[in-house]
Amino acid sequence: MTDFQISVEIDPDKCSGCGLCITVCPSETLSFKNGKAHVTGDHSLSCGHCMAICPDTAITVHAIDNTYYVSFIISKVSQDG
């Protein structure tokens, strides 16, 4: 794996709790907590799907790291197969 730290932030003041980001997150990194979306997992792909679908512009994805992404996908395939 890599030492790269993925940074996804959700601004609780902007989040309306619609849940769209949670439904599109392929790594199940987001979940509801007190009626708002929160980053609760540690396997974000930094794909940006959550940020793209958020109608409140409450989500910021700070970086996309292809090395981490490829490593994560390989580990998931290995677990499933």
N, C-alpha and C positions, 0 to 999 in steps of 0.2 A: 504494500500500500504506500501511500505518500504522506508526507508531513503537512501537505497543504490543508489549511483550515477553511472549510466552506462557511460562508457567512450569508445567512438568509435572515432578514429582519422583518418583523411585522409590527407596524405602528398601531398599538392598541387604541389610540385616540382616533385613528382613521378607519379602523376595521369595523364594519357594520355587522359582522357575524353571518354573512350570507352563505358561507361554506363552499363557494365555488372553488377556491384554491385547494381545499381538502379533497374534493372529488377528482381533480386533475393531477394530483401529486403522484407520480409513478413509484416513488420510493416510500410512500406512506409516512412522510416525515412531519406532516402537519396534522393537527387535530384540534378539536374544540376544547377550550378550557374557560370556564366562566362566561360562556356565550360568545367568545371571540376565538379567532384562529391563533394558534401558537405553534412554534417550532418545538416539537416534542421528541423527534427522532434525531439520530445522528448519522443518517445515511443519505443526506440530500445529494441529488445529482447536480444541483445548481443549473438545472435545465431552463429555468425561467418560466415554466408553464404557469405557476402560481401568480407570478408577477404580471404576466400577460393577461390573465383572465380576471384579475382583481378590479372590480368596478370602482373601488374606493382609492386606488393607488396607494394602498397601505403596505405593500410588500416591496422590499428591495433585495435583489440578489446581487451580491457584491462581486462575484467572480465565477467564471466557468473554467474548470480544469479538466481537459480531455483525458489526462493520465488517470485521474481519479475516476472519471466516468467509465473508462474502459475497464479498469480494475474492478469496479463495482459490478458491472455487467457480467464479467467473467466469473466473479465469485457467486453471483446469483444463478447463473447457468449451471455452475458446478454443483450448487446445492440442490437445484431442481432436477438435475439429470443424474 
